[in-house]
């Protein structure tokens, strides 16, 4: 049986698997791309780097430059 070679699926899975988790250095809230930010209108699967420039922490209002990637 031949393996599936769906390039669009591969690209999605690669991007999804390398998306980092970020923590607000002001209040400690964690942005997990698997969950998104429902209150901010950010759907699950959105990488931190792809957040809109005007997105802010839903807890304290910190801007995205006040987040750091965590392991």
C-alpha positions as CSV (number, residue, x, y, z in Angstrom):
1,X,0.0,0.0,0.0
2,X,1.4,3.4,-1.0
3,X,1.8,6.1,1.5
4,X,-0.4,9.2,1.1
5,X,1.5,12.2,-0.1
6,X,-0.8,15.1,0.5
7,X,1.5,18.2,0.6
8,X,-1.1,20.5,2.0
9,X,-1.7,18.1,4.9
10,X,2.1,17.8,5.5
11,X,2.6,21.6,5.6
12,X,-0.3,22.0,8.0
13,X,1.0,19.3,10.3
14,X,4.5,20.6,10.2
15,X,3.4,24.1,11.1
16,X,1.1,22.9,13.8
17,X,3.7,20.7,15.4
18,X,6.3,23.5,15.7
19,X,4.1,26.2,17.0
20,X,5.4,27.5,20.3
21,X,3.5,28.2,23.6
22,X,4.0,31.7,25.0
23,X,3.5,33.1,28.5
24,X,2.6,36.6,29.4
25,X,5.5,38.1,31.5
26,X,3.0,40.5,33.2
27,X,0.3,38.2,34.5
28,X,1.4,34.6,33.6
29,X,-1.4,33.8,31.2
30,X,-0.4,31.2,28.7
31,X,-1.2,31.3,25.0
32,X,-1.5,27.8,23.6
33,X,-1.9,27.7,19.8
34,X,-3.9,24.4,20.1
35,X,-6.5,26.4,22.0
36,X,-6.3,29.9,20.5
37,X,-8.0,32.7,22.4
38,X,-11.7,32.4,22.2
39,X,-12.3,35.7,23.9
40,X,-10.1,37.5,21.4
41,X,-11.6,35.8,18.4
42,X,-8.4,33.7,17.7
43,X,-9.3,30.2,16.5
44,X,-7.4,27.1,17.6
45,X,-4.4,26.4,15.4
46,X,-3.3,30.0,15.2
47,X,0.5,30.3,15.8
48,X,1.6,33.1,18.2
49,X,3.5,34.7,15.3
50,X,0.3,34.8,13.3
51,X,-1.7,36.8,15.9
52,X,-3.0,40.2,14.7
53,X,-0.8,43.1,15.6
54,X,-3.5,44.6,17.9
55,X,-4.0,41.3,19.9
56,X,-3.5,41.7,23.6
57,X,-3.5,39.3,26.6
58,X,-7.1,38.5,27.5
59,X,-6.3,38.8,31.2
60,X,-4.2,41.9,31.7
61,X,-4.1,43.6,28.3
62,X,-0.4,43.2,27.7
63,X,0.8,43.4,24.1
64,X,2.3,40.5,22.3
65,X,5.8,41.8,22.8
66,X,5.3,41.1,26.5
67,X,5.2,37.4,26.0
68,X,8.0,34.9,25.9
69,X,8.1,31.4,24.5
70,X,8.2,28.6,27.0
71,X,9.1,24.9,26.7
